[in-house]
């Protein structure tokens, strides 16, 4: 890998999207050689750092060189270089970092940056596995971690045993993330020598009201380097493309429980139905989609192009058959298309 550039190489990623600023800092207090390091406080200094043109990420001692890439300085624009320098500062003093990893673009960019700055012997990807994680997503996460060159460990999580999670209120994600971070604290930190944990919240997520999982991150003092470096979703994707990460254009893939309307219980059977239906629709050539669970009815959200295809034969019959094979009686295509936060936002946006 070129001494001045982060992991896997490639395409020119110049665009007009900008890195957003102003994300509030918070962080986990780490112990390094007996000294407390307040990571959140360091982010304030990052926001007051030198202009982007003056940033030089430089060579980081111990960085993994096995995943070579020739990403010259011109392929990462000044705003992204400044954000990378901010992430580097936030990780200063970390001896071994655990990255809560899903294989999505946010956690993948964070993992790649951590491997670049710390080296892959000081970073570990942590994938929580439960019935709410689709098998396809699990396999994809392993592939992305392999491309990045980061070791990955799986931990089984048991959010389904929590009554608050099963009740499926607007705070469901809090209980899921609290379970994940608790397992990391109890198991991974001890077994793998992790002294800090980070997750892939970006600056757009940080201002959304439908992200209760962020409260669990605060409670467990988990780092959020992308958000604290001011990286919005567009900037994250831009960097992922520059590094040729295979998930650079991957649509968001929230957990399967997000397909169940709030206050209707989350059960393994419902999660299985949603996973089976979505996997079958993917095999039919439909990509960015959701199958919402409304009892006997599967409400299918599709992109505008796929929406037009879905009502024509033979795809219409294939969709109906796939949904019925998953245990639903009816297949309904939602004319509104794919909707992020469809169940949670109406309940929390004005609360």
Secondary structure, DSSP 8 states (H G I E B T S, - for coil): --TT--SS-------S------------EEEETTEEEEHHHHHHHHHTS--GGG------TT---SS-----GGGS-HHHHHHHHHHHHHTTT-SSEEEE--SSHHHHHHHHHHHHHH-GGGEEEEEEESTTS-HHHHHHHHHHHHHHT-EEEEEE--GGG-HHHHHT-TTHHHHHHHHHHHHIIIIIHHHHT--EEE----TTGGG-SS-THHHHHHHTT-B-HHHHTT--HHHHHHHHHHTT-TTTT------GGGGB-TTS---HHHHHHHHHHHHHHHHTT--S-EEEEETTEEEEE--HHHHHHHTSTTHHHHHHHHHHHTT-SEEEE-TT---TTTTTHHHHTT-
